[in-house]
Amino acid sequence: MQKKKVSLKDIAKKVGVSIATVSYVLSKDKESKVSLAVAARVKKAAKELNYQPNQIAKSLKSGKTFTIGLILADISNPFFAHIARIIEDEASKKGYTVIFGSSDEKAEKSWDLIQFLINRQVDGFIIAPTEGSQEQIKYLKNQNIPFVLIDRCFPELVTNYVIIDNFKAAFEAVDRLVKTANKKIGVIAYSTTLHHMKERIHGYYEAMHKNGLEVKKEWVKEIDFFDIKEGIKTAIDEMLMNKNPVKAILFTTNSLAIHGLKYLDELNYRVPQNISIVSFDEGEAFDFYYCPLTHIKQPLLEIGRTAVKILIEQISDPSLEEQQILMNATLIVRKSCDRR
């Protein structure tokens, strides 16, 4: 026999208050204007009775589903997995459920996810956009669907976004390499038109020029996201097997760094004795590497929390102006970049 679902009437009877009072407490919480003592008793009774609110009724009344669509570029990347967890936890505190999707850096899949989540009537989106997805972002704007971009943005579009200063982060990393006796520095990035990756390469160039160092064309490598393993091998071979081999490498993502370090080990290159390394982002795999790695640490907690805050504010008041948040990353200096 199916157990009867607990109602507001059951809670009211247990506490000894009106059904209206129970409804005010559970629907408006701190804004219910019910005394703290009574509110505490109502919440305790609801928990003891295992009360489950009727989400459909709640949605019909508020016009919201209290769900957020989160589209990330690559959920298998520890960077995105970590930020997804932060966003999920933060949204939960605000009474929202997050529905995840991974675009796998494919614009077509990103569009499919957006359409699917719109059909699921999510209240808004948090998106790490893929290359070639500008029209998708324009569509969300034209449909007045709230959204916040994270990690990447499109400078030509006015949108909510929360990103780091990629230029500054790369500049500081290369400048540090120069100060630790590295003059021949290479950079490995993804081949993409996305702004954040271009800014990291730009920061590399500017740091080299500022220090009066020449950049050889064989020191700058952009590889295909869908062929990382072979791309890394070719890039590193060309960086090392020439008249001016590099003595240091900046990897612009942790995935590139992991593949790169593995191949350098195959070549019997030791870090930092033979080559210095700096990577964007952290990675659990780095903890098992024999040499502590210097890396650029992004403020993931602040990025996630800020993105959720902006989105929920936009959901509540669509007339709010878009917010562009640029955060600083931190260079965590360890042994991998010191050859002195």
JOPEFEN-V102724 format. One record per residue. N is the residue number from 1. RES is the residue in three letters. PSI is psi in degrees with one decimal (* if undefined). Layout:
BEGIN
N,RES,PSI / N,RES,PSI
END
This chain:
BEGIN
1,MET,131.7 / 2,GLN,134.8 / 3,LYS,136.8 / 4,LYS,135.9 / 5,LYS,136.8 / 6,VAL,133.7 / 7,SER,171.0 / 8,LEU,-33.9 / 9,LYS,-39.2 / 10,ASP,-41.1 / 11,ILE,-43.8 / 12,ALA,-41.4 / 13,LYS,-40.5 / 14,LYS,-38.7 / 15,VAL,-29.0 / 16,GLY,34.7 / 17,VAL,177.1 / 18,SER,159.0 / 19,ILE,-36.5 / 20,ALA,-40.7 / 21,THR,-44.0 / 22,VAL,-43.2 / 23,SER,-43.5 / 24,TYR,-45.1 / 25,VAL,-46.7 / 26,LEU,-23.4 / 27,SER,-30.9 / 28,LYS,-11.1 / 29,ASP,-115.6 / 30,LYS,-17.9 / 31,GLU,7.6 / 32,SER,-18.3 / 33,LYS,15.6 / 34,VAL,144.7 / 35,SER,149.0 / 36,LEU,-36.4 / 37,ALA,-46.0 / 38,VAL,-42.6 / 39,ALA,-40.2 / 40,ALA,-40.2 / 41,ARG,-39.0 / 42,VAL,-46.6 / 43,LYS,-38.3 / 44,LYS,-44.0 / 45,ALA,-40.5 / 46,ALA,-38.9 / 47,LYS,-43.2 / 48,GLU,-35.3 / 49,LEU,-2.4 / 50,ASN,49.9 / 51,TYR,131.2 / 52,GLN,114.3 / 53,PRO,151.6 / 54,ASN,100.9 / 55,GLN,-33.0 / 56,ILE,-45.8 / 57,ALA,-39.1 / 58,LYS,-41.8 / 59,SER,-41.7 / 60,LEU,-37.8 / 61,LYS,-40.7 / 62,SER,-19.3 / 63,GLY,12.9 / 64,LYS,153.4 / 65,THR,-8.0 / 66,PHE,40.0 / 67,THR,148.6 / 68,ILE,135.1 / 69,GLY,124.0 / 70,LEU,115.3 / 71,ILE,115.0 / 72,LEU,160.0 / 73,ALA,-36.7 / 74,ASP,95.1 / 75,ILE,-17.6 / 76,SER,-16.3 / 77,ASN,126.3 / 78,PRO,-32.3 / 79,PHE,-49.7 / 80,PHE,-34.7 / 81,ALA,-40.9 / 82,HIS,-46.4 / 83,ILE,-30.2 / 84,ALA,-42.2 / 85,ARG,-40.1 / 86,ILE,-45.8 / 87,ILE,-41.4 / 88,GLU,-46.1 / 89,ASP,-43.2 / 90,GLU,-41.4 / 91,ALA,-38.5 / 92,SER,-37.8 / 93,LYS,-27.9 / 94,LYS,5.3 / 95,GLY,18.1 / 96,TYR,147.2 / 97,THR,141.8 / 98,VAL,132.3 / 99,ILE,120.9 / 100,PHE,155.2 / 101,GLY,148.4 / 102,SER,124.9 / 103,SER,-15.7 / 104,ASP,33.5 / 105,GLU,27.6 / 106,LYS,121.4 / 107,ALA,-36.3 / 108,GLU,-42.6 / 109,LYS,-36.0 / 110,SER,-43.7 / 111,TRP,-40.9 / 112,ASP,-41.6 / 113,LEU,-42.0 / 114,ILE,-46.3 / 115,GLN,-43.2 / 116,PHE,-45.7 / 117,LEU,-32.7 / 118,ILE,-41.8 / 119,ASN,-26.9 / 120,ARG,-0.8 / 121,GLN,41.4 / 122,VAL,151.9 / 123,ASP,-19.9 / 124,GLY,176.4 / 125,PHE,148.0 / 126,ILE,123.7 / 127,ILE,133.7 / 128,ALA,97.6 / 129,PRO,152.3 / 130,THR,167.5 / 131,GLU,135.6 / 132,GLY,15.6 / 133,SER,17.8 / 134,GLN,-41.5 / 135,GLU,-30.8 / 136,GLN,-40.3 / 137,ILE,-39.7 / 138,LYS,-38.5 / 139,TYR,-46.0 / 140,LEU,-41.4 / 141,LYS,-46.5 / 142,ASN,-29.7 / 143,GLN,1.6 / 144,ASN,37.8 / 145,ILE,121.4 / 146,PRO,139.9 / 147,PHE,157.6 / 148,VAL,132.1 / 149,LEU,140.6 / 150,ILE,153.1 / 151,ASP,-43.0 / 152,ARG,158.1 / 153,CYS,171.1 / 154,PHE,104.6 / 155,PRO,-28.2 / 156,GLU,-10.4 / 157,LEU,133.5 / 158,VAL,109.1 / 159,THR,167.6 / 160,ASN,134.2 / 161,TYR,155.0 / 162,VAL,109.2 / 163,ILE,174.0 / 164,ILE,165.4 / 165,ASP,88.9 / 166,ASN,-37.9 / 167,PHE,-50.6 / 168,LYS,-42.1 / 169,ALA,-45.7 / 170,ALA,-40.8 / 171,PHE,-48.0 / 172,GLU,-35.7 / 173,ALA,-46.4 / 174,VAL,-39.0 / 175,ASP,-37.9 / 176,ARG,-42.1 / 177,LEU,-41.1 / 178,VAL,-42.0 / 179,LYS,-16.2 / 180,THR,38.6 / 181,ALA,24.5 / 182,ASN,123.7 / 183,LYS,-30.6 / 184,LYS,96.2 / 185,ILE,132.1 / 186,GLY,166.1 / 187,VAL,137.2 / 188,ILE,123.5 / 189,ALA,173.0 / 190,TYR,147.6 / 191,SER,104.2 / 192,THR,158.2 / 193,THR,-1.3 / 194,LEU,137.9 / 195,HIS,-41.1 / 196,HIS,-37.0 / 197,MET,-38.8 / 198,LYS,-36.8 / 199,GLU,-34.7 / 200,ARG,-41.1 / 201,ILE,-40.3 / 202,HIS,-43.1 / 203,GLY,-38.0 / 204,TYR,-50.8 / 205,TYR,-45.8 / 206,GLU,-38.4 / 207,ALA,-39.9 / 208,MET,-46.1 / 209,HIS,-40.0 / 210,LYS,-33.4 / 211,ASN,10.6 / 212,GLY,27.5 / 213,LEU,137.5 / 214,GLU,145.1 / 215,VAL,118.6 / 216,LYS,144.2 / 217,LYS,-28.6 / 218,GLU,-2.9 / 219,TRP,-11.4 / 220,VAL,114.1 / 221,LYS,131.1 / 222,GLU,123.9 / 223,ILE,161.0 / 224,ASP,128.6 / 225,PHE,-32.1 / 226,PHE,7.4 / 227,ASP,52.8 / 228,ILE,-48.5 / 229,LYS,-52.7 / 230,GLU,-35.0 / 231,GLY,-41.0 / 232,ILE,-44.7 / 233,LYS,-46.6 / 234,THR,-44.3 / 235,ALA,-47.4 / 236,ILE,-39.4 / 237,ASP,-45.8 / 238,GLU,-29.9 / 239,MET,-34.2 / 240,LEU,-31.2 / 241,MET,62.7 / 242,ASN,-179.1 / 243,LYS,-23.5 / 244,ASN,69.4 / 245,PRO,144.8 / 246,VAL,155.3 / 247,LYS,-2.5 / 248,ALA,151.6 / 249,ILE,134.2 / 250,LEU,118.0 / 251,PHE,127.6 / 252,THR,-1.6 / 253,THR,160.6 / 254,ASN,-31.1 / 255,SER,-42.0 / 256,LEU,-39.7 / 257,ALA,-42.9 / 258,ILE,-47.5 / 259,HIS,-38.4 / 260,GLY,-43.0 / 261,LEU,-37.9 / 262,LYS,-42.5 / 263,TYR,-37.0 / 264,LEU,-36.0 / 265,ASP,-39.3 / 266,GLU,-31.2 / 267,LEU,1.6 / 268,ASN,30.4 / 269,TYR,131.0 / 270,ARG,141.2 / 271,VAL,126.6 / 272,PRO,7.6 / 273,GLN,-44.0 / 274,ASN,-29.0 / 275,ILE,140.6 / 276,SER,149.9 / 277,ILE,137.6 / 278,VAL,138.9 / 279,SER,145.5 / 280,PHE,138.2 / 281,ASP,161.5 / 282,GLU,174.3 / 283,GLY,138.3 / 284,GLU,-30.0 / 285,ALA,-29.1 / 286,PHE,-29.0 / 287,ASP,-22.2 / 288,PHE,1.4 / 289,TYR,144.7 / 290,TYR,-25.1 / 291,CYS,121.5 / 292,PRO,127.1 / 293,LEU,131.9 / 294,THR,131.4 / 295,HIS,160.4 / 296,ILE,114.9 / 297,LYS,119.1 / 298,GLN,146.4 / 299,PRO,72.1 / 300,LEU,-40.3 / 301,LEU,-45.7 / 302,GLU,-38.4 / 303,ILE,-49.0 / 304,GLY,-47.9 / 305,ARG,-42.2 / 306,THR,-41.0 / 307,ALA,-43.7 / 308,VAL,-43.3 / 309,LYS,-48.4 / 310,ILE,-43.3 / 311,LEU,-46.7 / 312,ILE,-35.8 / 313,GLU,-40.0 / 314,GLN,-37.3 / 315,ILE,-41.6 / 316,SER,-33.5 / 317,ASP,88.9 / 318,PRO,-14.3 / 319,SER,-8.1 / 320,LEU,145.3 / 321,GLU,150.1 / 322,GLU,147.1 / 323,GLN,131.5 / 324,GLN,109.1 / 325,ILE,121.4 / 326,LEU,114.8 / 327,MET,158.5 / 328,ASN,140.0 / 329,ALA,168.9 / 330,THR,130.4 / 331,LEU,115.2 / 332,ILE,108.0 / 333,VAL,123.9 / 334,ARG,-165.4 / 335,LYS,-21.0 / 336,SER,-10.2 / 337,CYS,12.9 / 338,ASP,104.3 / 339,ARG,8.5 / 340,ARG,*
END
